[in-house]
Amino acid sequence: MARPAEFERETVLREAMDVFWRKGYNTTSIKDIVDATNIQPGSLYWAFGNKQKLFLAAVDCYQQDMQRIINATLKADLPPLTRIEQFFHGLVAHTSNNGSNNGCLLINTMLEAAEDDQEISTVISQTFSQLEAGFAQVLKQAQMQGEISANKNTENLAKLLIVGMFGLRVYSKNNTNQQTANIIIETLMSALK
């Protein structure tokens, strides 16, 4: 019987996440993960099962990080539209500050691999549905406080914000001009009112 692998799971997941984020799911090999983590293939397979399960565990780690950021902004004690605007500025800052211009791991994967793998597609869709519901909740608060018109459909506006987030993350991946990103955010926010 093989001896259980001895390594810090969270560290390995973060290292694997960085490789998937940088190279993409389809082009990342187990050898790439081995090189990044210094964990032997057998130990990786024992701990995670296969590449897909390792990726899904890494995505879960990424989602937890993003959920902390989302909660910090969308649930802050600020006017609702200010929270949404800060969320988008935070996305741009995150892209600019990490220096890699890797974009969003989930959006990159959705564009690259989700069609090929139903389980990955489902996980990513659920994540964006949760964010959309969070946007809708904040937009309803904005509507009740008179920040947006009562005749606006908050569910549709939440979808617009998701599309805006996709576009901004993809755009910021190759265009690092902060001023242009701010104009995009201003335009998106003006569409809500």
Contact map, one row per residue, 1 for C-alpha under 8 A:
1110000000000000000000000000000000000000000000000000000000000000000000000000000000000000000000000000000000000000000000000000000000000000000000000000000000000000000000000000000000000000000000000
1111000000000000000000000000000000000000000000000000000000000000000000000000000000000000000000000000000000000000000000000000000000000000000000000000000000000000000000000000000000000000000000000
1111100000000000000000000000000000000000000000000000000000000000000000000000000000000000000000000000000000000000000000000000000000000000000000000000000000000000000000000000000000000000000000000
0111110000000000000000000000000000000000001001000000000000000000000000000000000000000000000000000000000000000000000000000000000000000000000000000000000000000000000000000000000000000000000000000
0011111000000000000000000000000000000000001101100000000000000000000000000000000000000000000000000000000000000000000000000000000000000000000000000000000000000000000000000000000000000000000000000
0001111100000000000000000000000000000000000000000000000000000000000000000000000000000000000000000000000000000000000000000000000000000000000000000000000000000000000000000000000000000000000000000
0000111110010000000000000000000000000000000000000000000000000000000000000000000000000000000000000000000000000000000000000000000000000000000000000000000000000000000000000000000000000000000000000
0000011111110000000000000000000000000000000000000000000000000000000000000000000000000000000000000000000000000000000000000000000000000000000000000000000000000000000000000000000000000000000000000
0000001111111000000000000000000000000000000000000000000000000000000000000000000000000000000000000000000000000000000000000000000000000000000000000000000000000000000000000000000000000000000000000
0000000111111100000000000000000000000000000000000000000000000000000000000000000000000000000000000000000000000000000000000000000000000000000000000000000000000000000000000000000000000000000000000
0000000111111110000000000000000000000000000000000000000000000000000000000000000000000000000000000000000000000000000000000000000000000000000000000000000000000000000000000000000000000000000000000
0000001111111111000000000000000000001000000000000000000000000000000000000000000000000000000000000000000000000000000000000000000000000000000000000000000000000000000000000000000000000000000000000
0000000011111111100000000000000000000000000000000000010011001000000000000000000000000000000000000000000000000000000000000000000000000000000000000000000000000000000000000000000000000000000000000
0000000001111111110000000000000000000000000000000000000001001000000000000000000000000000000000000000000000000000000000000000000000000000000000000000000000000000000000000000000000000000000000000
0000000000111111111000000000000010011000000000000000000000000000000000000000000000000000000000000000000000000000000000000000000000000000000000000000000000000000000000000000000000000000000000000
0000000000011111111100000000000010011000000000000000011001000000000000000000000000000000000000000000000000000000000000000000000000000000000000000000000000000000000000000000000000000000000000000
0000000000001111111110000000000000000000000000000000001001100100000000000000000000000000000000000000000000000000000000000000000000000000000000000000000000000000000000000000000000000000000000000
0000000000000111111111000000000000000000000000000000000000000000000000000000000000000000000000000000000000000000000000000000000000000000000000000000000000000000000000000000000000000000000000000
0000000000000011111111110001000110010000000000000000000000000000000000000000000000000000000000000000000000000000000000000000000000000000000000000000000000000000000000000000000000000000000000000
0000000000000001111111111001000000000000000000000000001000000000000000000000000000000000000000000000000010000000000000000000000000000000000000000000000000000000000000000000000000000000000000000
0000000000000000111111111000000000000000000000000000000000000000000000000000000000000000000000000000010110010000000000000000000000000000000000000000000000000000000000000000000000000000000000000
0000000000000000011111110000000000000000000000000000000000000000000000000000000000000000000000000000010000000000000000000000000000000000000000000000000000000000000000000000000000000000000000000
0000000000000000001111111011000000000000000000000000000000000000000000000000000000000000000000000000000000000000000000000000000000000000000000000000000000000000000000000000000000000000000000000
0000000000000000001111111111000000000000000000000000000000000000000000000000000000000000000000000000000000011001000000000000000000000000000000000000000000000000000000000000000000000000000000000
0000000000000000000110111111000000000000000000000000001000000000000000000000000000000000000000000000000000001001100000000000000000000000000000000000000000000000000000000000000000000000000000000
0000000000000000000000011111100000000000000000000000000000000000000000000000000000000000000000000000000000000001100000000000000000000000000000000000000000000000000000000000000000000000000000000
0000000000000000000000111111100000000000000000000000000000000000000000000000000000000000000000000000000000000000000000000000000000000000000000000000000000000000000000000000000000000000000000000
0000000000000000001100111111110110000000000000000000000000000000000000000000000000000000000000000000000000000000000000000000000000000000000000000000000000000000000000000000000000000000000000000
0000000000000000000000000111111110000000000000000000000000000000000000000000000000000000000000000000000000000000000000000000000000000000000000000000000000000000000000000000000000000000000000000
0000000000000000000000000001111111000000100000000010000000000000000000000000000000000000000000000000000000000000000000000000000000000000000000000000000000000000000000000000000000000000000000000
0000000000000000000000000000111111100000100000000000000000000000000000000000000000000000000000000000000000000000000000000000000000000000000000000000000000000000000000000000000000000000000000000
0000000000000000001000000001111111110000000000000000000000000000000000000000000000000000000000000000000000000000000000000000000000000000000000000000000000000000000000000000000000000000000000000
0000000000000011001000000001111111111100000000000000000000000000000000000000000000000000000000000000000000000000000000000000000000000000000000000000000000000000000000000000000000000000000000000
0000000000000000000000000000011111111111100000000000000000000000000000000000000000000000000000000000000000000000000000000000000000000000000000000000000000000000000000000000000000000000000000000
0000000000000000000000000000001111111110000000000000000000000000000000000000000000000000000000000000000000000000000000000000000000000000000000000000000000000000000000000000000000000000000000000
0000000000000011001000000000000111111100000000000000000000000000000000000000000000000000000000000000000000000000000000000000000000000000000000000000000000000000000000000000000000000000000000000
0000000000010011000000000000000011111110000000000000000000000000000000000000000000000000000000000000000000000000000000000000000000000000000000000000000000000000000000000000000000000000000000000
0000000000000000000000000000000011111111000000000000000000000000000000000000000000000000000000000000000000000000000000000000000000000000000000000000000000000000000000000000000000000000000000000
0000000000000000000000000000000001101111101100000000000000000000000000000000000000000000000000000000000000000000000000000000000000000000000000000000000000000000000000000000000000000000000000000
0000000000000000000000000000000001000111111100000000000000000000000000000000000000000000000000000000000000000000000000000000000000000000000000000000000000000000000000000000000000000000000000000
0000000000000000000000000000011001000011111110000000000000000000000000000000000000000000000000000000000000000000000000000000000000000000000000000000000000000000000000000000000000000000000000000
0000000000000000000000000000000000000001111111000000000000000000000000000000000000000000000000000000000000000000000000000000000000000000000000000000000000000000000000000000000000000000000000000
0001100000000000000000000000000000000011111111100000000000000000000000000000000000000000000000000000000000000000000000000000000000000000000000000000000000000000000000000000000000000000000000000
0000100000000000000000000000000000000011111111111100000000000000000000000000000000000000000000000000000000000000000000000000000000000000000000000000000000000000000000000000000000000000000000000
0000000000000000000000000000000000000000111111111110000000000000000000000000000000000000000000000000000000000000000000000000000000000000000000000000000000000000000000000000000000000000000000000
0001100000000000000000000000000000000000011111111000000000000000000000000000000000000000000000000000000000000000000000000000000000000000000000000000000000000000000000000000000000000000000000000
0000100000000000000000000000000000000000001111111000000000000000000000000000000000000000000000000000000000000000000000000000000000000000000000000000000000000000000000000000000000000000000000000
0000000000000000000000000000000000000000000111111110110000000000000000000000000000000000000000000000000000000000000000000000000000000000000000000000000000000000000000000000000000000000000000000
0000000000000000000000000000000000000000000111111110110000000000000000000000000000000000000000000000000000000000000000000000000000000000000000000000000000000000000000000000000000000000000000000
0000000000000000000000000000000000000000000110011111110000000000000000000000000000000000000000000000000000000000000000000000000000000000000000000000000000000000000000000000000000000000000000000
0000000000000000000000000000010000000000000010011111111000000000000000000000000000000000000000000000000000000000000000000000000000000000000000000000000000000000000000000000000000000000000000000
0000000000000000000000000000000000000000000000000111111100000000000000000000000000000000000000000000000000000000000000000000000000000000000000000000000000000000000000000000000000000000000000000
0000000000000000000000000000000000000000000000011111111110000000000000000000000000000000000000000000000000000000000000000000000000000000000000000000000000000000000000000000000000000000000000000
0000000000001001000000000000000000000000000000011111111111000000000000000000000000000000000000000000000000000000000000000000000000000000000000000000000000000000000000000000000000000000000000000
0000000000000001100100001000000000000000000000000011111111100000000000000000000000000000000000000000000000000000000000000000000000000000000000000000000000000000000000000000000000000000000000000
0000000000000000000000000000000000000000000000000001111111110000000000000000000000000000000000000000000000000000000000010000000000000000000000000000000000000000000000000000000000000000000000000
0000000000001000000000000000000000000000000000000000111111111000000000000000000000000000000000000000000000000000000000000000000000000000000000000000000000000000000000000000000000000000000000000
0000000000001101100000000000000000000000000000000000011111111100000000000000000000000000000000000000000000000000000000000000000000000000000000000000000000000000000000000000000000000000000000000
0000000000000000100000000000000000000000000000000000001111111110000000000000000000000000000000000000000011000000000000000000000000000000000000000000000000000000000000000000000000000000000000000
0000000000000000000000000000000000000000000000000000000111111111000000000000000000000000000000000000000000000000000000000000000000000000000000000000000000000000000000000000000000000000000000000
0000000000001100000000000000000000000000000000000000000011111111100000000000000000000000000000000000000000000000000000000000000000000000000000000000000000000000000000000000000000000000000000000
0000000000000000100000000000000000000000000000000000000001111111110000000000000000000000000000000000000010000000000000000000000000000000000000000000000000000000000000000000000000000000000000000
0000000000000000000000000000000000000000000000000000000000111111111000000000000000000000000000000000000000000000000000000000001000000000000000000000000000000000000000000000000000000000000000000
0000000000000000000000000000000000000000000000000000000000011111111100000000000000000000000000000000000000000000000000000000000000000000000000000000000000000000000000000000000000000000000000000
0000000000000000000000000000000000000000000000000000000000001111111110000000000000000000000000000000000000000000000000000000000000000000000000000000000000000000000000000000000000000000000000000
0000000000000000000000000000000000000000000000000000000000000111111111000000000000000000000000000000000000000000000000000000000000000000000000000000000000000000000000000000000000000000000000000
0000000000000000000000000000000000000000000000000000000000000011111111100000000000000000000000000000000000000000000000000000000000000000000000000000000000000000000000000000000000000000000000000
0000000000000000000000000000000000000000000000000000000000000001111111110000000000000000000000000000000000000000000000000000000000000000000000000000000000000000000000000000000000000000000000000
0000000000000000000000000000000000000000000000000000000000000000111111111000000000000000000000000000000000000000000000000000000000000000000000000000000000000000000000000000000000000000000000000
0000000000000000000000000000000000000000000000000000000000000000011111111110000000000010000000000000000000000000000000000000000000000000000000000000000000000000000000000000000000000000000000000
0000000000000000000000000000000000000000000000000000000000000000001111111111000000000000000000000000000000000000000000000000000000000000000000000000000000000000000000000000000000000000000000000
0000000000000000000000000000000000000000000000000000000000000000000111111111000000000000000000000000000000000000000000000000000000000000000000000000000000000000000000000000000000000000000000000
0000000000000000000000000000000000000000000000000000000000000000000011111111000000110110000000000000000000000000000000000000000000000000000000000000000000000000000000000000000000000000000000000
0000000000000000000000000000000000000000000000000000000000000000000001111111000100110010000000000000000000000000000000000000000000000110010000000000000000000000000000000000000000000000000000000
0000000000000000000000000000000000000000000000000000000000000000000001111111100000100000000000000000000000000000000000000000000000000000000000000000000000000000000000000000000000000000000000000
0000000000000000000000000000000000000000000000000000000000000000000000111111110000100000000000000000000000000000000000000000000000000000000000000000000000000000000000000000000000000000000000000
0000000000000000000000000000000000000000000000000000000000000000000000000011111000000000000000000000000000000000000000000000000000000000000000000000000000000000000000000000000000000000000000000
0000000000000000000000000000000000000000000000000000000000000000000000000001111101100000000000000000000000000000000000000000000000000000000000000000000000000000000000000000000000000000000000000
0000000000000000000000000000000000000000000000000000000000000000000000000000111111100000000000000000000000000000000000000000000000000000000001000000000000000000000000000000000000000000000000000
0000000000000000000000000000000000000000000000000000000000000000000000000100011111110000000000000000000000000000000000000000000000000000011011000010000000000000000000000000000000000000000000000
0000000000000000000000000000000000000000000000000000000000000000000000000000001111111000000000000000000000000000000000000000000000000000011001000010000000000000000000000000000000000000000010000
0000000000000000000000000000000000000000000000000000000000000000000000000000011111111100000000000000000000000000000000000000000000000000000000000000000000000000000000000000000000000000000000000
0000000000000000000000000000000000000000000000000000000000000000000000001111011111111110000000000000000000000000000000000000000000000000000000000000000000000000000000000000000000000000000000000
0000000000000000000000000000000000000000000000000000000000000000000000001100000111111111000000000000000000000000000000000000000000000010010000000000000000000000000000000000000000000000000000000
0000000000000000000000000000000000000000000000000000000000000000000000000000000011111111100000000000000000000000000000000000000000000000000000000000000000000000000000000000000000000000100010000
0000000000000000000000000000000000000000000000000000000000000000000000001000000001111111110000000000000000000000000000000000000000000000000000000000000000000000000000000000000000000000000000000
0000000000000000000000000000000000000000000000000000000000000000000001001100000000111111111000000000000000000000000000000000000000000000000000000000000000000000000000000000000000000000000000000
0000000000000000000000000000000000000000000000000000000000000000000000000000000000011111111100000000000000000000000000000000000000000000000000000000000000000000000010000000000000000000100000000
0000000000000000000000000000000000000000000000000000000000000000000000000000000000001111111110000000000000000000000000000000000000000000000000000000000000000000000000000000000000000100100000000
0000000000000000000000000000000000000000000000000000000000000000000000000000000000000111111111000000000000000000000000000000000000000000000000000000000000000000000000000000000000000000000000000
0000000000000000000000000000000000000000000000000000000000000000000000000000000000000011111111100000000000000000000000000000000000000000000000000000000000000000000000001000000000000000000000000
0000000000000000000000000000000000000000000000000000000000000000000000000000000000000001111111110000000000000000000000000000000000000000000000000000000000000000000000011001000001001000000000000
0000000000000000000000000000000000000000000000000000000000000000000000000000000000000000111111111000000000000000000000000000000000000000000000000000000000000000000000000000000000000000000000000
0000000000000000000000000000000000000000000000000000000000000000000000000000000000000000011111111100000000000000000000000000000000000000000000000000000000000000000000000000000000000000000000000
0000000000000000000000000000000000000000000000000000000000000000000000000000000000000000001111111111111000000000000000000000000000000000000000000000000000000000000000001001100000000000000000000
0000000000000000000000000000000000000000000000000000000000000000000000000000000000000000000111111110100000000000000000000000000000000000000000000000000000000000000000000000000100000000000000000
0000000000000000000000000000000000000000000000000000000000000000000000000000000000000000000011111110000000000000000000000000000000000000000000000000000000000000000000000000000000000000000000000
0000000000000000000000000000000000000000000000000000000000000000000000000000000000000000000001111111100000000000000000000000000000000000000000000000000000000000000000000000000000000000000000000
0000000000000000000000000000000000000000000000000000000000000000000000000000000000000000000000111111100000000000000000000000000000000000000000000000000000000000000000000000000000000000000000000
0000000000000000000000000000000000000000000000000000000000000000000000000000000000000000000000100111110000000000000000000000000000000000000000000000000000000000000000000000000000000000000000000
0000000000000000000000000000000000000000000000000000000000000000000000000000000000000000000000110111111000000000000000000000000000000000000000000000000000000000000000000001110000000000000000000
0000000000000000000011000000000000000000000000000000000000000000000000000000000000000000000000100001111110000000000000000000000000000000000000000000000000000000000000000000100000000000000000000
0000000000000000000000000000000000000000000000000000000000000000000000000000000000000000000000100000111110110000000000000000000000000000000000000000000000000000000000001101100000000000000000000
0000000000000000000010000000000000000000000000000000000000000000000000000000000000000000000000000000011111110000000000000000000000000000000000000000000000000000000000001100000000000000000000000
0000000000000000000110000000000000000000000000000000000000100100000000000000000000000000000000000000011111111000000000000000000000000000000000000000000000000000000000000000000000000000000000000
0000000000000000000000000000000000000000000000000000000000100000000000000000000000000000000000000000000111111100000000000001000000000000000000000000000000000000000000000000000000000000000000000
0000000000000000000000000000000000000000000000000000000000000000000000000000000000000000000000000000001111111110000000000000000000000000000000000000000000000000000001001100000000000000000000000
0000000000000000000010010000000000000000000000000000000000000000000000000000000000000000000000000000001111111111000000000000000000000000000000000000000000000000000000000000000000000000000000000
0000000000000000000000011000000000000000000000000000000000000000000000000000000000000000000000000000000011111111110000000000000000000000000000000000000000000000000000000000000000000000000000000
0000000000000000000000000000000000000000000000000000000000000000000000000000000000000000000000000000000001111111111000001001000000000000000000000000000000000000000000000000000000000000000000000
0000000000000000000000000000000000000000000000000000000000000000000000000000000000000000000000000000000000111111110000000000000000000000000000000000000000000000000000000000000000000000000000000
0000000000000000000000011100000000000000000000000000000000000000000000000000000000000000000000000000000000011111111000000000000000000000000000000000000000000000000000000000000000000000000000000
0000000000000000000000001100000000000000000000000000000000000000000000000000000000000000000000000000000000001111111110011000000000000000000000000000000000000000000000000000000000000000000000000
0000000000000000000000000000000000000000000000000000000000000000000000000000000000000000000000000000000000001111111111011001000000000000000000000000000000000000000000000000000000000000000000000
0000000000000000000000000000000000000000000000000000000000000000000000000000000000000000000000000000000000000101111111001000000000000000000000000000000000000000000000000000000000000000000000000
0000000000000000000000000000000000000000000000000000000000000000000000000000000000000000000000000000000000000000111111000000000000000000000000000000000000000000000000000000000000000000000000000
0000000000000000000000000000000000000000000000000000000000000000000000000000000000000000000000000000000000000000111111111000000000000000000000000000000000000000000000000000000000000000000000000
0000000000000000000000000000000000000000000000000000000000000000000000000000000000000000000000000000000000000000011111111100000000000000000000000000000000000000000000000000000000000000000000000
0000000000000000000000000000000000000000000000000000000000000000000000000000000000000000000000000000000000000000000011111110000000000000000000000000000000000000000000000000000000000000000000000
0000000000000000000000000000000000000000000000000000000100000000000000000000000000000000000000000000000000000000110011111111000000000000000000000000000000000000000000000000000000000000000000000
0000000000000000000000000000000000000000000000000000000000000000000000000000000000000000000000000000000000000100111011111111100000000000000000000000000000000000000000000000000000000000000000000
0000000000000000000000000000000000000000000000000000000000000000000000000000000000000000000000000000000000000000000001111111110000000000000000000000000000000000000000000000000000000000000000000
0000000000000000000000000000000000000000000000000000000000000000000000000000000000000000000000000000000000000000000000111111111000000000000000000000000000000000000000000000000000000000000000000
0000000000000000000000000000000000000000000000000000000000000000000000000000000000000000000000000000000001000100010000011111111100000000000000000000000000000000000000000000000000000000000000000
0000000000000000000000000000000000000000000000000000000000000000000000000000000000000000000000000000000000000000000000001111111110000000000000000000000000000000000000000000000000000000000000000
0000000000000000000000000000000000000000000000000000000000000000000000000000000000000000000000000000000000000000000000000111111111000000000000000000000000000000000000000000000000000000000000000
0000000000000000000000000000000000000000000000000000000000000010000000000000000000000000000000000000000000000000000000000011111111100000000000000000000000000000000000000000000000000000000000000
0000000000000000000000000000000000000000000000000000000000000000000000000000000000000000000000000000000000000000000000000001111111110000000000000000000000000000010000000000000000000000000000000
0000000000000000000000000000000000000000000000000000000000000000000000000000000000000000000000000000000000000000000000000000111111111000000000000000000000000000000000000000000000000000000000000
0000000000000000000000000000000000000000000000000000000000000000000000000000000000000000000000000000000000000000000000000000011111111100000000000000000000000000000000000000000000000000000000000
0000000000000000000000000000000000000000000000000000000000000000000000000000000000000000000000000000000000000000000000000000001111111110000000000000000000000000010000000000000000000000000000000
0000000000000000000000000000000000000000000000000000000000000000000000000000000000000000000000000000000000000000000000000000000111111111000000000000000000000110110000000000000000000000000000000
0000000000000000000000000000000000000000000000000000000000000000000000000000000000000000000000000000000000000000000000000000000011111111100000000000000000000100000000000000000000000000000000000
0000000000000000000000000000000000000000000000000000000000000000000000000100000000000000000000000000000000000000000000000000000001111111110000000000000000000000000000000000000000000000000000000
0000000000000000000000000000000000000000000000000000000000000000000000000100000000010000000000000000000000000000000000000000000000111111111000000000000000000100100000000000000000000000000000000
0000000000000000000000000000000000000000000000000000000000000000000000000000000000000000000000000000000000000000000000000000000000011111111100000000000001101100000000000000000000000000000000000
0000000000000000000000000000000000000000000000000000000000000000000000000000000000000000000000000000000000000000000000000000000000001111111110000000000000000000000000000000000000000000000000000
0000000000000000000000000000000000000000000000000000000000000000000000000100000110010000000000000000000000000000000000000000000000000111111111000000000000000000000000000000000000000000000000000
0000000000000000000000000000000000000000000000000000000000000000000000000000000110000000000000000000000000000000000000000000000000000011111111100001000001001100000000000000000000000000000000000
0000000000000000000000000000000000000000000000000000000000000000000000000000000000000000000000000000000000000000000000000000000000000001111111110000000001000000000000000000000000000000000000000
0000000000000000000000000000000000000000000000000000000000000000000000000000000100000000000000000000000000000000000000000000000000000000111111111000000000000000000000000000000000000000000000000
0000000000000000000000000000000000000000000000000000000000000000000000000000001110000000000000000000000000000000000000000000000000000000011111111111000000000000000000000000000000000000000000000
0000000000000000000000000000000000000000000000000000000000000000000000000000000000000000000000000000000000000000000000000000000000000000001111111111110000000000000000000000000000000000000000000
0000000000000000000000000000000000000000000000000000000000000000000000000000000000000000000000000000000000000000000000000000000000000000000111111110010000000000000000000000000000000000000000000
0000000000000000000000000000000000000000000000000000000000000000000000000000000000000000000000000000000000000000000000000000000000000000000011111111000000000000000000000000000000000000000000000
0000000000000000000000000000000000000000000000000000000000000000000000000000000000000000000000000000000000000000000000000000000000000000000001111111110000000000000000000000000000000000000000000
0000000000000000000000000000000000000000000000000000000000000000000000000000000110000000000000000000000000000000000000000000000000000000000001111111100000000000000000000000000000000000000000001
0000000000000000000000000000000000000000000000000000000000000000000000000000000000000000000000000000000000000000000000000000000000000000001001101111110100000000000000000000000000000000000000011
0000000000000000000000000000000000000000000000000000000000000000000000000000000000000000000000000000000000000000000000000000000000000000000000100111111100000000000000000000000000000000000000001
0000000000000000000000000000000000000000000000000000000000000000000000000000000000000000000000000000000000000000000000000000000000000000000000110101111100000000000000000000000000000000000000000
0000000000000000000000000000000000000000000000000000000000000000000000000000000000000000000000000000000000000000000000000000000000000000000000000000111110000000000000000000000000000000000000000
0000000000000000000000000000000000000000000000000000000000000000000000000000000000000000000000000000000000000000000000000000000000000000000000000001111111001000000000000000000000000000000000000
0000000000000000000000000000000000000000000000000000000000000000000000000000000000000000000000000000000000000000000000000000000000000000000000000000001111111000000000000000000000000000000000000
0000000000000000000000000000000000000000000000000000000000000000000000000000000000000000000000000000000000000000000000000000000000000001001100000000000111111100000000000000000000000000000000000
0000000000000000000000000000000000000000000000000000000000000000000000000000000000000000000000000000000000000000000000000000000000000001000000000000000011111110000000000000000000000000000000000
0000000000000000000000000000000000000000000000000000000000000000000000000000000000000000000000000000000000000000000000000000000000000000000000000000000011111111000000000000000000000000000000000
0000000000000000000000000000000000000000000000000000000000000000000000000000000000000000000000000000000000000000000000000000000000000001001000000000000111111111100000000000000000000000000000010
0000000000000000000000000000000000000000000000000000000000000000000000000000000000000000000000000000000000000000000000000000000000011011001000000000000001111111110000000000000000000000000000000
0000000000000000000000000000000000000000000000000000000000000000000000000000000000000000000000000000000000000000000000000000000000010000000000000000000000111111111000000000000000000000000000000
0000000000000000000000000000000000000000000000000000000000000000000000000000000000000000000000000000000000000000000000000000000000000000000000000000000000011111111100000000000000000000000000000
0000000000000000000000000000000000000000000000000000000000000000000000000000000000000000000000000000000000000000000000000000000000010010000000000000000000001111111110000000000000000000000100000
0000000000000000000000000000000000000000000000000000000000000000000000000000000000000000000000000000000000000000000000000000000100110000000000000000000000000111111111000000000000000000000000000
0000000000000000000000000000000000000000000000000000000000000000000000000000000000000000000000000000000000000000000000000000000000000000000000000000000000000011111111100000000000000000000000000
0000000000000000000000000000000000000000000000000000000000000000000000000000000000000000000000000000000000000000000000000000000000000000000000000000000000000001111111110000000000000000000100000
0000000000000000000000000000000000000000000000000000000000000000000000000000000000000001000000000000000000000000000000000000000000000000000000000000000000000000111111111000000000000000000000000
0000000000000000000000000000000000000000000000000000000000000000000000000000000000000000000000000000000000100000000000000000000000000000000000000000000000000000011111111100000000000000000000000
0000000000000000000000000000000000000000000000000000000000000000000000000000000000000000000000000000000000000000000000000000000000000000000000000000000000000000001111111110000000000000000000000
0000000000000000000000000000000000000000000000000000000000000000000000000000000000000000000100000000000000000000000000000000000000000000000000000000000000000000000111111111000000001001000000000
0000000000000000000000000000000000000000000000000000000000000000000000000000000000000000001100100000001100100000000000000000000000000000000000000000000000000000000011111111100000000000000000000
0000000000000000000000000000000000000000000000000000000000000000000000000000000000000000000000000000001100100000000000000000000000000000000000000000000000000000000001111111110000000000000000000
0000000000000000000000000000000000000000000000000000000000000000000000000000000000000000000000000000000000000000000000000000000000000000000000000000000000000000000000111111111000000000000000000
0000000000000000000000000000000000000000000000000000000000000000000000000000000000000000000100100000101000000000000000000000000000000000000000000000000000000000000000011111111110001000000000000
0000000000000000000000000000000000000000000000000000000000000000000000000000000000000000000000100000111000000000000000000000000000000000000000000000000000000000000000001111111100000000000000000
0000000000000000000000000000000000000000000000000000000000000000000000000000000000000000000000000000100000000000000000000000000000000000000000000000000000000000000000000111111100000000000000000
0000000000000000000000000000000000000000000000000000000000000000000000000000000000000000000000000000000000000000000000000000000000000000000000000000000000000000000000000011111110000000000000000
0000000000000000000000000000000000000000000000000000000000000000000000000000000000000000000000010000000000000000000000000000000000000000000000000000000000000000000000000001111111001000000000000
0000000000000000000000000000000000000000000000000000000000000000000000000000000000000000000000000000000000000000000000000000000000000000000000000000000000000000000000000001001111111000000000000
0000000000000000000000000000000000000000000000000000000000000000000000000000000000000000000100000000000000000000000000000000000000000000000000000000000000000000000000000000000111111100000000000
0000000000000000000000000000000000000000000000000000000000000000000000000000000000000000000000000000000000000000000000000000000000000000000000000000000000000000000000000000000011111110000000000
0000000000000000000000000000000000000000000000000000000000000000000000000000000000000000000000000000000000000000000000000000000000000000000000000000000000000000000000000000000011111111000000000
0000000000000000000000000000000000000000000000000000000000000000000000000000000000000000000100000000000000000000000000000000000000000000000000000000000000000000000000010001000111111111100000000
0000000000000000000000000000000000000000000000000000000000000000000000000000000000000000100000000000000000000000000000000000000000000000000000000000000000000000000000000000000001111111110000000
0000000000000000000000000000000000000000000000000000000000000000000000000000000000000000000000000000000000000000000000000000000000000000000000000000000000000000000000000000000000111111111000000
0000000000000000000000000000000000000000000000000000000000000000000000000000000000000000000000000000000000000000000000000000000000000000000000000000000000000000000000010000000000011111111100000
0000000000000000000000000000000000000000000000000000000000000000000000000000000000001001100000000000000000000000000000000000000000000000000000000000000000000000000000000000000000001111111110000
0000000000000000000000000000000000000000000000000000000000000000000000000000000000000000000000000000000000000000000000000000000000000000000000000000000000000000000000000000000000000111111111000
0000000000000000000000000000000000000000000000000000000000000000000000000000000000000000000000000000000000000000000000000000000000000000000000000000000000000000000000000000000000000011111111100
0000000000000000000000000000000000000000000000000000000000000000000000000000000000000000000000000000000000000000000000000000000000000000000000000000000000000000100100000000000000000001111111110
0000000000000000000000000000000000000000000000000000000000000000000000000000000010001000000000000000000000000000000000000000000000000000000000000000000000000000000000000000000000000000111111111
0000000000000000000000000000000000000000000000000000000000000000000000000000000000000000000000000000000000000000000000000000000000000000000000000000000000000000000000000000000000000000011111111
0000000000000000000000000000000000000000000000000000000000000000000000000000000000000000000000000000000000000000000000000000000000000000000000000000000000000000000000000000000000000000001111111
0000000000000000000000000000000000000000000000000000000000000000000000000000000000000000000000000000000000000000000000000000000000000000000000000001000000001000000000000000000000000000000111111
0000000000000000000000000000000000000000000000000000000000000000000000000000000000000000000000000000000000000000000000000000000000000000000000000011100000000000000000000000000000000000000011111
